[in-house]
Amino acid sequence: MSSIPTKDEILQWISDHPTQTAKRDIAKAFGIKGAARIDLKRVLKELEDEGHLRKQRKTYRDPDKLPPVSVLAVLAPDMDGDLFAKPLEWAGEGPEPRVLLSLRESDPAVGEGERILAKLQEVKADDHQYVARLIRKIGSNPRKILGIYRKGAEGGRVVPIDKGNEKDYLVRPGNDYGAQDGELVEAEQAGPKNRMGLPNARIVTRLGDPSAPKAVSLIAIHQHGIPDDFPDEVITEADKAKPAGLKGREDLRELPLVTIDPADARDHDDAVWAEFDPDPKNEGGFVLWVAIADVAYYVTPGSALDREAWKRGNSTYFPDRVVPMLPDRLSGDLCSLHEGVPRACLAVRMVIDADGKKLSHRFMRGLMRSVASLNYAEVQAARDGQVSDKCGPLMESVIEPLYGAYEALTRARKARQPLDLDLPERKIVLGDDGRVKSVALAERYDAHKLIEEFMVLANVAAAEELFHRNRPLLYRVHEEPSDEKLDALREVAQASGFTLAKGQVIHTSHLNKLLAQAEGTDHDELINISTLRSMTQAYYHPENYGHFGLALRSYAHFTSPIRRYADLIVHRGLISAHGWGKDGLSEEDVERLETTAKHISETERRSMTAERDTNDRYLAAYLSERVGNEMTGHISGIQKFGAFVKLDETGADGLVPVRSMGAEFFHYDPKEQTLMGADTGMVISIGQKVVVRIAEAVPVTGGLELELLSIDGASLPRGPRRAKGRVVSRKYNKGKAKKDKLRKKVERRRR
């Protein structure tokens, strides 16, 4: 064939022969020689301009398809253990295709973040478009950098937003991904350092204006890799869901169950009711009801909704948005116990005695209808005598019995002695423009504690139910603190003039005695913070190791399946144990229980870190308008490089660098957690009250730098200047001897 082929014929050839797409391959296929090659080049250029082809080096390919040999980035295993990958280059108009890795026994192991060269085969499957065979590994995932792009004459720089990363990254021309000056970008390290000593980077994602109201949480979402877009198949599956009927359920619609949540709550996943126990043998006792949204009915094992919920592990909460575990069709509608609407639920009926001890419980799968959606403030106001029109009809039948049951549970709590920390929670309030309007202490009512106690008891009942039925589940585990952390807490307590029992198995009651000693003193918050820091991180596990903080032998999460995958597993376990349907715990769920426990423990920590980082950035933005102002606070941490201060008004944590503490040298004592001035003998330690001046607040990083003005009411002493490199240690030694003498005196007095 010597005539020039049509555009359709060229596109068909490229589709049928993906490995032969160079211009000479196409010319050879159609018998094009000599001057006719110029016409072929013109047609190929037209196809490229029209978007049908993309030229890559000397080959042409369909931009909406991946080349037969591609470089891929390996993703984390999914809940079934399958490995998927994403292409590092994608020029198509639609979403990037999903690639399933098909590894042979002889292939080396590959993990998340690694890069591979792979041969691709296009397939038609529900959850992927290509299958990849490994050719070879070509390196690990390069370091990711989130920062602000600063355009230069030749290329530019990425200024990282991480507090601890002060080094810029150079971006060569062509590696800027079209980013504009001042844009928030995600980049990856590329190649060795250049002659200026700075590492090179390649921009891979543009995230927009970093000063936009929504940017603060967007930074955290990207920085911590939190999935925030639901795949189309997940949304489609959620949209097809229909409300559950009464079939196979107990009819609980006549029970006056109510939801009690924050005033701005979007979903309601738990409802409660209590009544005086009519059984004369249980005088002063109560019957408690806790009904939880039946998420398992809609999110079935192995479904697209289930895979996505497992991947997310939990919902993540920011001041300006929620990244939910489930689409809004479920979390805000079908699984939300709205007032006056029939809703599927898993409920537990519990009987307690007058002292709050649980005598019995019974679980059921039911259909309920909330009689009222209430908030904490209005319930507490009604209890205190300010009864609203909404609460009025519910006082005798609902609210009074709820508080009666709560008082009984409070007696049981006092006998059990869970850890009684008192750490004020501050709430960031945003204005209509998305900026921080105020930072205030969150109101804490008995209504909050009432719901907490009901939920704790329901969680205990779920753990006990599945244990006695010998069914697998995920426990919420909180192990006792290590000896090293207890020793550190004991030293802080002794330095503050308090005691903590030694030489015996530690119980929460011992820690509560320490907290009671500090209550109302200048060391109150210090002891609470130090006690919290001595605790281990709670996690999920198929084995029961108890819950130290709550002083409970068995504890599981049952009450929030809308926002925690662990609760969904417990719901499925109850469904299987009672034979309530085919949507219970599957064999696959059981086989990967330990993997699931580890995964959702990690996603929980990821969310906590992202939420904390976001709050830091919002607080820094709020305080950036108050640079130069003086504020009170207390020392919350000591490091070699400086002291951390928690501000009283906002709860923000800032750093006083040691370089700003005058001219003298400071000796750091890691055991005592102190800084001591070599010239003045001044000691800076955790818990001291301070006055500071805001020196710098950087919203994009959340960094807050403070200048120390006074400690415990005394102005900061300034040591004499010394010759460079010379350390005067006489007063340090004097001060240390004085401190050691004082410690021995305290120890003798405590014996």
VODO-517008 format. One record per residue (C-alpha): x negated, y negated, z; residue in one letter. Coordinates in steps of 0.1 Angstrom, whole numbers, m for minus. Layout:
VODO-517008
{{X Y Z} "a"}
...
This chain:
VODO-517008
{{0 0 0} "m"}
{{m16 m32 m12} "s"}
{{13 m57 m6} "s"}
{{15 m76 27} "i"}
{{38 m58 52} "p"}
{{68 m75 67} "t"}
{{67 m88 103} "k"}
{{90 m60 114} "d"}
{{68 m34 98} "e"}
{{37 m48 116} "i"}
{{56 m48 149} "l"}
{{67 m12 144} "q"}
{{32 m1 136} "w"}
{{18 m17 168} "i"}
{{46 m1 188} "s"}
{{39 33 173} "d"}
{{1 30 175} "h"}
{{m8 11 207} "p"}
{{m45 21 205} "t"}
{{m49 9 169} "q"}
{{m40 m28 171} "t"}
{{m71 m46 158} "a"}
{{m67 m66 126} "k"}
{{m88 m41 107} "r"}
{{m67 m12 120} "d"}
{{m36 m29 107} "i"}
{{m52 m37 74} "a"}
{{m64 m2 70} "k"}
{{m30 12 78} "a"}
{{m13 m9 51} "f"}
{{m41 m6 26} "g"}
{{m49 m43 26} "i"}
{{m83 m53 12} "k"}
{{m102 m84 0} "g"}
{{m84 m117 m2} "a"}
{{m51 m102 10} "a"}
{{m66 m100 45} "r"}
{{m62 m138 47} "i"}
{{m24 m134 42} "d"}
{{m24 m107 69} "l"}
{{m42 m130 93} "k"}
{{m16 m157 86} "r"}
{{13 m133 93} "v"}
{{m3 m121 126} "l"}
{{m8 m158 136} "k"}
{{29 m165 130} "e"}
{{39 m135 151} "l"}
{{16 m147 178} "e"}
{{31 m183 177} "d"}
{{66 m168 178} "e"}
{{57 m149 209} "g"}
{{61 m114 194} "h"}
{{24 m106 198} "l"}
{{m4 m116 221} "r"}
{{m39 m117 209} "k"}
{{m64 m102 233} "q"}
{{m99 m104 220} "r"}
{{m96 m88 185} "k"}
{{m64 m68 191} "t"}
{{m27 m76 190} "y"}
{{0 m62 212} "r"}
{{36 m68 223} "d"}
{{35 m92 252} "p"}
{{64 m75 269} "d"}
{{45 m42 270} "k"}
{{13 m32 288} "l"}
{{m17 m20 268} "p"}
{{m23 17 268} "p"}
{{m54 12 290} "v"}
{{m50 m14 318} "s"}
{{m65 m26 350} "v"}
{{m41 m21 379} "l"}
{{m40 m31 415} "a"}
{{m29 m2 438} "v"}
{{1 m10 461} "l"}
{{9 4 495} "a"}
{{26 39 495} "p"}
{{64 38 495} "d"}
{{85 56 521} "m"}
{{82 88 501} "d"}
{{44 86 500} "g"}
{{44 78 462} "d"}
{{17 54 450} "l"}
{{26 26 427} "f"}
{{5 m1 411} "a"}
{{9 m35 394} "k"}
{{m8 m48 363} "p"}
{{m34 m75 370} "l"}
{{m24 m93 337} "e"}
{{12 m96 326} "w"}
{{23 m121 299} "a"}
{{59 m108 294} "g"}
{{90 m129 300} "e"}
{{106 m105 324} "g"}
{{95 m92 357} "p"}
{{62 m73 357} "e"}
{{67 m36 351} "p"}
{{63 m10 379} "r"}
{{37 17 374} "v"}
{{37 51 391} "l"}
{{3 66 397} "l"}
{{1 103 388} "s"}
{{m31 116 405} "l"}
{{m47 149 398} "r"}
{{m63 171 425} "e"}
{{m97 163 411} "s"}
{{m92 125 413} "d"}
{{m108 105 441} "p"}
{{m85 91 467} "a"}
{{m72 56 461} "v"}
{{m56 32 485} "g"}
{{m38 m1 488} "e"}
{{m57 m30 473} "g"}
{{m81 m10 452} "e"}
{{m84 m17 415} "r"}
{{m84 10 389} "i"}
{{m87 15 352} "l"}
{{m58 37 340} "a"}
{{m43 52 309} "k"}
{{m6 43 307} "l"}
{{24 61 293} "q"}
{{57 43 289} "e"}
{{86 62 304} "v"}
{{123 56 311} "k"}
{{129 60 349} "a"}
{{150 42 375} "d"}
{{122 28 396} "d"}
{{92 25 372} "h"}
{{85 18 336} "q"}
{{50 35 332} "y"}
{{31 65 345} "v"}
{{m6 60 350} "a"}
{{m35 85 349} "r"}
{{m67 74 367} "l"}
{{m97 68 344} "i"}
{{m120 53 371} "r"}
{{m120 31 402} "k"}
{{m134 m3 395} "i"}
{{m135 m19 430} "g"}
{{m115 m29 460} "s"}
{{m90 m57 463} "n"}
{{m109 m91 464} "p"}
{{m103 m114 492} "r"}
{{m71 m134 489} "k"}
{{m72 m172 497} "i"}
{{m42 m194 503} "l"}
{{m51 m230 499} "g"}
{{m47 m264 483} "i"}
{{m61 m269 448} "y"}
{{m82 m300 442} "r"}
{{m89 m306 405} "k"}
{{m123 m318 395} "g"}
{{m141 m329 363} "a"}
{{m151 m294 355} "e"}
{{m128 m268 372} "g"}
{{m119 m276 408} "g"}
{{m118 m263 444} "r"}
{{m94 m244 466} "v"}
{{m94 m257 501} "v"}
{{m82 m228 524} "p"}
{{m53 m235 548} "i"}
{{m65 m209 574} "d"}
{{m76 m225 606} "k"}
{{m108 m204 608} "g"}
{{m118 m208 572} "n"}
{{m136 m241 566} "e"}
{{m155 m231 534} "k"}
{{m141 m243 500} "d"}
{{m139 m220 469} "y"}
{{m150 m232 435} "l"}
{{m127 m226 405} "v"}
{{m144 m225 371} "r"}
{{m126 m239 340} "p"}
{{m102 m214 327} "g"}
{{m96 m198 361} "n"}
{{m71 m225 374} "d"}
{{m39 m207 361} "y"}
{{m27 m242 351} "g"}
{{m26 m254 387} "a"}
{{m21 m291 393} "q"}
{{m41 m312 418} "d"}
{{m27 m309 453} "g"}
{{m7 m278 446} "e"}
{{m5 m249 470} "l"}
{{m20 m219 454} "v"}
{{m30 m183 460} "e"}
{{m64 m174 447} "a"}
{{m88 m144 449} "e"}
{{m125 m144 453} "q"}
{{m142 m138 420} "a"}
{{m179 m131 415} "g"}
{{m209 m141 436} "p"}
{{m217 m175 451} "k"}
{{m229 m202 428} "n"}
{{m259 m224 431} "r"}
{{m241 m247 456} "m"}
{{m237 m218 480} "g"}
{{m199 m217 477} "l"}
{{m180 m186 465} "p"}
{{m160 m186 433} "n"}
{{m123 m180 431} "a"}
{{m96 m174 405} "r"}
{{m61 m188 410} "i"}
{{m35 m161 406} "v"}
{{m3 m177 419} "t"}
{{10 m213 420} "r"}
{{33 m220 450} "l"}
{{42 m257 445} "g"}
{{41 m288 467} "d"}
{{26 m280 501} "p"}
{{44 m309 517} "s"}
{{78 m298 506} "a"}
{{102 m290 535} "p"}
{{104 m253 526} "k"}
{{66 m249 521} "a"}
{{58 m242 558} "v"}
{{75 m209 559} "s"}
{{67 m201 523} "l"}
{{30 m203 532} "i"}
{{35 m178 560} "a"}
{{55 m155 537} "i"}
{{28 m154 511} "h"}
{{m1 m154 536} "q"}
{{12 m123 554} "h"}
{{27 m105 523} "g"}
{{63 m105 535} "i"}
{{87 m94 507} "p"}
{{112 m122 502} "d"}
{{129 m113 470} "d"}
{{152 m83 466} "f"}
{{148 m62 435} "p"}
{{177 m62 411} "d"}
{{186 m26 418} "e"}
{{189 m34 456} "v"}
{{212 m63 450} "i"}
{{233 m42 425} "t"}
{{236 m14 451} "e"}
{{246 m39 478} "a"}
{{272 m56 456} "d"}
{{289 m23 448} "k"}
{{294 m15 485} "a"}
{{330 m14 498} "k"}
{{344 m18 533} "p"}
{{346 15 553} "a"}
{{380 29 561} "g"}
{{394 47 592} "l"}
{{388 82 578} "k"}
{{365 102 601} "g"}
{{364 74 627} "r"}
{{380 66 660} "e"}
{{404 37 659} "d"}
{{390 10 683} "l"}
{{408 m19 668} "r"}
{{430 m24 699} "e"}
{{400 m29 722} "l"}
{{394 m67 729} "p"}
{{357 m65 718} "l"}
{{340 m99 713} "v"}
{{307 m110 698} "t"}
{{285 m135 717} "i"}
{{256 m150 698} "d"}
{{237 m183 693} "p"}
{{259 m211 679} "a"}
{{240 m210 646} "d"}
{{241 m172 641} "a"}
{{249 m160 606} "r"}
{{255 m123 614} "d"}
{{270 m105 644} "h"}
{{258 m70 648} "d"}
{{269 m62 683} "d"}
{{302 m66 702} "a"}
{{310 m60 739} "v"}
{{339 m56 763} "w"}
{{342 m44 799} "a"}
{{370 m35 822} "e"}
{{373 m25 859} "f"}
{{371 13 861} "d"}
{{406 26 869} "p"}
{{391 58 884} "d"}
{{396 56 923} "p"}
{{365 76 928} "k"}
{{344 48 912} "n"}
{{355 19 934} "e"}
{{340 m14 922} "g"}
{{327 3 891} "g"}
{{331 m7 854} "f"}
{{337 7 820} "v"}
{{314 m10 794} "l"}
{{318 m9 757} "w"}
{{291 m18 732} "v"}
{{299 m16 695} "a"}
{{272 m19 668} "i"}
{{276 m24 631} "a"}
{{275 9 612} "d"}
{{247 0 588} "v"}
{{239 37 581} "a"}
{{273 40 563} "y"}
{{260 15 537} "y"}
{{222 22 537} "v"}
{{219 59 530} "t"}
{{186 79 530} "p"}
{{167 76 498} "g"}
{{188 48 483} "s"}
{{174 16 468} "a"}
{{187 m3 499} "l"}
{{169 22 521} "d"}
{{136 20 503} "r"}
{{136 m18 505} "e"}
{{147 m18 542} "a"}
{{119 6 550} "w"}
{{94 m16 531} "k"}
{{104 m47 550} "r"}
{{107 m29 584} "g"}
{{126 m58 600} "n"}
{{139 m93 594} "s"}
{{116 m122 599} "t"}
{{129 m154 614} "y"}
{{116 m189 607} "f"}
{{129 m223 618} "p"}
{{142 m231 583} "d"}
{{151 m196 570} "r"}
{{155 m159 576} "v"}
{{138 m133 554} "v"}
{{164 m105 560} "p"}
{{158 m67 560} "m"}
{{191 m63 541} "l"}
{{208 m84 514} "p"}
{{234 m109 525} "d"}
{{263 m88 511} "r"}
{{256 m64 540} "l"}
{{238 m85 567} "s"}
{{262 m115 564} "g"}
{{294 m96 554} "d"}
{{301 m59 555} "l"}
{{278 m52 584} "c"}
{{287 m83 603} "s"}
{{314 m80 630} "l"}
{{334 m110 620} "h"}
{{363 m121 640} "e"}
{{397 m105 631} "g"}
{{382 m83 604} "v"}
{{381 m45 606} "p"}
{{345 m33 606} "r"}
{{328 1 607} "a"}
{{307 6 639} "c"}
{{289 31 661} "l"}
{{301 25 697} "a"}
{{292 37 731} "v"}
{{315 38 762} "r"}
{{295 37 794} "m"}
{{307 40 830} "v"}
{{286 23 858} "i"}
{{291 22 895} "d"}
{{293 m9 917} "a"}
{{255 m11 919} "d"}
{{251 m9 881} "g"}
{{239 27 879} "k"}
{{251 45 847} "k"}
{{272 75 856} "l"}
{{282 86 821} "s"}
{{283 76 784} "h"}
{{300 87 752} "r"}
{{291 78 716} "f"}
{{316 76 688} "m"}
{{319 64 651} "r"}
{{347 40 649} "g"}
{{365 11 633} "l"}
{{368 m20 654} "m"}
{{381 m56 651} "r"}
{{365 m84 670} "s"}
{{391 m106 688} "v"}
{{367 m136 689} "a"}
{{333 m148 678} "s"}
{{319 m167 707} "l"}
{{286 m184 714} "n"}
{{265 m184 746} "y"}
{{271 m220 755} "a"}
{{309 m218 754} "e"}
{{311 m185 773} "v"}
{{288 m199 800} "q"}
{{309 m232 801} "a"}
{{341 m211 805} "a"}
{{325 m191 833} "r"}
{{314 m224 850} "d"}
{{350 m238 849} "g"}
{{350 m257 816} "q"}
{{373 m234 797} "v"}
{{378 m241 760} "s"}
{{410 m234 740} "d"}
{{393 m204 725} "k"}
{{380 m189 757} "c"}
{{412 m196 778} "g"}
{{432 m166 767} "p"}
{{402 m143 771} "l"}
{{392 m153 807} "m"}
{{411 m126 826} "e"}
{{409 m98 801} "s"}
{{374 m103 787} "v"}
{{351 m129 802} "i"}
{{356 m123 839} "e"}
{{352 m85 836} "p"}
{{320 m90 815} "l"}
{{304 m111 842} "y"}
{{316 m86 869} "g"}
{{298 m58 850} "a"}
{{268 m81 845} "y"}
{{265 m87 883} "e"}
{{265 m49 889} "a"}
{{238 m45 862} "l"}
{{218 m72 879} "t"}
{{218 m52 911} "r"}
{{205 m22 892} "a"}
{{178 m44 876} "r"}
{{166 m56 910} "k"}
{{163 m21 922} "a"}
{{145 m10 891} "r"}
{{121 m40 891} "q"}
{{113 m45 854} "p"}
{{86 m71 847} "l"}
{{101 m105 856} "d"}
{{81 m130 835} "l"}
{{93 m166 834} "d"}
{{79 m182 802} "l"}
{{99 m211 788} "p"}
{{109 m207 752} "e"}
{{108 m238 730} "r"}
{{130 m243 700} "k"}
{{119 m262 669} "i"}
{{149 m283 656} "v"}
{{147 m294 620} "l"}
{{165 m324 604} "g"}
{{184 m325 572} "d"}
{{152 m333 553} "d"}
{{135 m301 566} "g"}
{{111 m319 589} "r"}
{{108 m314 626} "v"}
{{134 m335 644} "k"}
{{126 m324 680} "s"}
{{110 m296 701} "v"}
{{131 m287 731} "a"}
{{132 m260 757} "l"}
{{157 m234 746} "a"}
{{188 m232 769} "e"}
{{188 m200 789} "r"}
{{223 m190 803} "y"}
{{236 m161 823} "d"}
{{255 m153 791} "a"}
{{222 m145 774} "h"}
{{212 m122 802} "k"}
{{246 m106 802} "l"}
{{242 m95 766} "i"}
{{206 m84 772} "e"}
{{216 m62 800} "e"}
{{244 m46 780} "f"}
{{221 m40 751} "m"}
{{193 m25 773} "v"}
{{219 0 788} "l"}
{{231 9 754} "a"}
{{196 15 741} "n"}
{{189 37 772} "v"}
{{220 57 765} "a"}
{{210 63 728} "a"}
{{176 75 738} "a"}
{{190 99 765} "e"}
{{217 111 741} "e"}
{{193 122 714} "l"}
{{168 136 738} "f"}
{{194 158 755} "h"}
{{207 170 721} "r"}
{{171 178 711} "n"}
{{172 155 681} "r"}
{{143 136 666} "p"}
{{143 98 671} "l"}
{{120 68 674} "l"}
{{113 56 709} "y"}
{{104 21 718} "r"}
{{71 26 737} "v"}
{{54 2 760} "h"}
{{24 17 778} "e"}
{{10 4 811} "e"}
{{m19 m21 810} "p"}
{{m55 m9 808} "s"}
{{m77 m10 839} "d"}
{{m99 m36 822} "e"}
{{m70 m59 816} "k"}
{{m57 m54 852} "l"}
{{m92 m62 865} "d"}
{{m92 m95 845} "a"}
{{m57 m104 858} "l"}
{{m68 m96 894} "r"}
{{m98 m120 890} "e"}
{{m75 m148 878} "v"}
{{m51 m141 907} "a"}
{{m79 m142 933} "q"}
{{m94 m174 919} "a"}
{{m59 m189 923} "s"}
{{m56 m177 959} "g"}
{{m32 m148 952} "f"}
{{m36 m110 955} "t"}
{{m28 m81 932} "l"}
{{m27 m45 946} "a"}
{{m58 m24 938} "k"}
{{m67 13 941} "g"}
{{m32 26 932} "q"}
{{m11 33 902} "v"}
{{2 0 890} "i"}
{{40 m6 888} "h"}
{{60 m36 876} "t"}
{{69 m42 912} "s"}
{{33 m50 920} "h"}
{{31 m75 892} "l"}
{{65 m90 902} "n"}
{{50 m96 937} "k"}
{{21 m115 921} "l"}
{{46 m136 900} "l"}
{{66 m143 932} "a"}
{{35 m156 950} "q"}
{{28 m180 922} "a"}
{{64 m192 917} "e"}
{{67 m229 924} "g"}
{{29 m235 927} "t"}
{{5 m253 903} "d"}
{{m6 m218 891} "h"}
{{29 m206 882} "d"}
{{25 m208 844} "e"}
{{m11 m196 845} "l"}
{{m1 m164 863} "i"}
{{28 m158 840} "n"}
{{6 m162 809} "i"}
{{m22 m141 824} "s"}
{{3 m114 833} "t"}
{{17 m114 797} "l"}
{{m18 m112 783} "r"}
{{m26 m81 804} "s"}
{{3 m62 787} "m"}
{{m2 m38 759} "t"}
{{17 m42 726} "q"}
{{50 m24 724} "a"}
{{54 0 694} "y"}
{{75 28 679} "y"}
{{67 65 682} "h"}
{{85 98 679} "p"}
{{70 109 712} "e"}
{{83 93 745} "n"}
{{56 76 765} "y"}
{{81 54 785} "g"}
{{86 17 786} "h"}
{{64 1 813} "f"}
{{77 m35 810} "g"}
{{114 m25 814} "l"}
{{105 2 840} "a"}
{{124 28 820} "l"}
{{116 64 813} "r"}
{{134 66 780} "s"}
{{142 37 757} "y"}
{{151 34 720} "a"}
{{163 6 698} "h"}
{{200 11 688} "f"}
{{216 m23 689} "t"}
{{203 m42 659} "s"}
{{203 m20 627} "p"}
{{209 m51 605} "i"}
{{175 m65 613} "r"}
{{154 m35 625} "r"}
{{148 m2 606} "y"}
{{140 16 639} "a"}
{{177 11 649} "d"}
{{189 25 616} "l"}
{{168 57 623} "i"}
{{185 60 657} "v"}
{{219 55 642} "h"}
{{212 83 616} "r"}
{{200 105 645} "g"}
{{233 100 663} "l"}
{{253 107 631} "i"}
{{235 140 625} "s"}
{{237 150 662} "a"}
{{275 146 663} "h"}
{{282 158 627} "g"}
{{299 125 617} "w"}
{{289 127 581} "g"}
{{263 134 554} "k"}
{{246 100 559} "d"}
{{227 110 590} "g"}
{{190 117 594} "l"}
{{176 134 563} "s"}
{{149 160 562} "e"}
{{126 134 546} "e"}
{{134 110 574} "d"}
{{123 136 599} "v"}
{{91 146 580} "e"}
{{79 110 578} "r"}
{{90 99 613} "l"}
{{54 93 625} "e"}
{{46 74 593} "t"}
{{77 53 596} "t"}
{{69 45 633} "a"}
{{34 33 624} "k"}
{{47 13 594} "h"}
{{75 m5 612} "i"}
{{52 m12 642} "s"}
{{29 m30 617} "e"}
{{57 m49 599} "t"}
{{69 m61 633} "e"}
{{34 m74 642} "r"}
{{32 m90 607} "r"}
{{65 m108 613} "s"}
{{54 m120 648} "m"}
{{22 m134 634} "t"}
{{39 m151 605} "a"}
{{65 m167 629} "e"}
{{38 m179 652} "r"}
{{18 m194 624} "d"}
{{48 m211 610} "t"}
{{56 m227 644} "n"}
{{20 m238 647} "d"}
{{23 m256 613} "r"}
{{56 m272 622} "y"}
{{43 m284 655} "l"}
{{11 m298 639} "a"}
{{33 m317 614} "a"}
{{54 m331 642} "y"}
{{23 m342 662} "l"}
{{5 m356 631} "s"}
{{27 m387 635} "e"}
{{15 m390 671} "r"}
{{m23 m389 667} "v"}
{{m39 m411 693} "g"}
{{m11 m405 719} "n"}
{{m20 m391 753} "e"}
{{m2 m360 766} "m"}
{{m3 m337 796} "t"}
{{m9 m300 794} "g"}
{{m29 m272 810} "h"}
{{m59 m251 800} "i"}
{{m46 m219 785} "s"}
{{m78 m203 772} "g"}
{{m115 m206 774} "i"}
{{m141 m197 746} "q"}
{{m177 m205 741} "k"}
{{m168 m231 715} "f"}
{{m142 m249 737} "g"}
{{m110 m249 757} "a"}
{{m75 m243 745} "f"}
{{m48 m265 759} "v"}
{{m10 m258 759} "k"}
{{9 m291 757} "l"}
{{37 m295 782} "d"}
{{61 m313 760} "e"}
{{60 m291 729} "t"}
{{42 m259 739} "g"}
{{18 m265 711} "a"}
{{m17 m250 715} "d"}
{{m47 m273 707} "g"}
{{m84 m269 709} "l"}
{{m108 m292 728} "v"}
{{m141 m285 711} "p"}
{{m171 m282 735} "v"}
{{m189 m307 713} "r"}
{{m164 m334 723} "s"}
{{m168 m329 761} "m"}
{{m196 m354 766} "g"}
{{m233 m351 761} "a"}
{{m241 m323 785} "e"}
{{m245 m286 777} "f"}
{{m217 m262 788} "f"}
{{m224 m227 800} "h"}
{{m198 m201 791} "y"}
{{m189 m174 816} "d"}
{{m169 m147 797} "p"}
{{m161 m127 829} "k"}
{{m148 m157 849} "e"}
{{m134 m174 818} "q"}
{{m150 m207 826} "t"}
{{m171 m234 811} "l"}
{{m196 m252 835} "m"}
{{m214 m284 827} "g"}
{{m252 m281 831} "a"}
{{m256 m317 843} "d"}
{{m225 m324 863} "t"}
{{m215 m289 875} "g"}
{{m180 m295 863} "m"}
{{m160 m263 859} "v"}
{{m133 m259 833} "i"}
{{m110 m229 839} "s"}
{{m76 m215 829} "i"}
{{m46 m231 845} "g"}
{{m61 m265 852} "q"}
{{m38 m295 845} "k"}
{{m52 m319 820} "v"}
{{m45 m351 801} "v"}
{{m56 m351 765} "v"}
{{m54 m373 735} "r"}
{{m44 m360 701} "i"}
{{m75 m364 679} "a"}
{{m63 m345 648} "e"}
{{m32 m326 636} "a"}
{{m34 m308 602} "v"}
{{1 m296 592} "p"}
{{m11 m273 563} "v"}
{{m33 m252 586} "t"}
{{m15 m257 619} "g"}
{{m47 m269 634} "g"}
{{m46 m292 664} "l"}
{{m77 m309 679} "e"}
{{m76 m326 712} "l"}
{{m98 m349 733} "e"}
{{m101 m341 770} "l"}
{{m95 m372 792} "l"}
{{m89 m358 827} "s"}
{{m88 m325 847} "i"}
{{m66 m320 877} "d"}
{{m61 m358 880} "g"}
{{m99 m366 879} "a"}
{{m114 m384 849} "s"}
{{m138 m363 828} "l"}
{{m173 m369 841} "p"}
{{m200 m378 815} "r"}
{{m234 m362 820} "g"}
{{m266 m382 811} "p"}
{{m279 m378 777} "r"}
{{m310 m356 773} "r"}
{{m337 m350 748} "a"}
{{m326 m329 719} "k"}
{{m328 m292 727} "g"}
{{m334 m297 764} "r"}
{{m310 m281 789} "v"}
{{m309 m293 825} "v"}
{{m297 m263 845} "s"}
{{m304 m274 881} "r"}
{{m268 m286 887} "k"}
{{m254 m256 869} "y"}
{{m273 m233 892} "n"}
{{m261 m253 922} "k"}
{{m225 m252 910} "g"}
{{m227 m215 903} "k"}
{{m240 m208 938} "a"}
{{m213 m229 953} "k"}
{{m186 m211 933} "k"}
{{m200 m176 942} "d"}
{{m200 m187 979} "k"}
{{m164 m198 977} "l"}
{{m154 m165 960} "r"}
{{m169 m145 988} "k"}
{{m151 m166 1013} "k"}
{{m118 m160 996} "v"}
{{m125 m122 994} "e"}
{{m133 m121 1032} "r"}
{{m101 m140 1040} "r"}
{{m80 m116 1018} "r"}
{{m94 m84 1035} "r"}
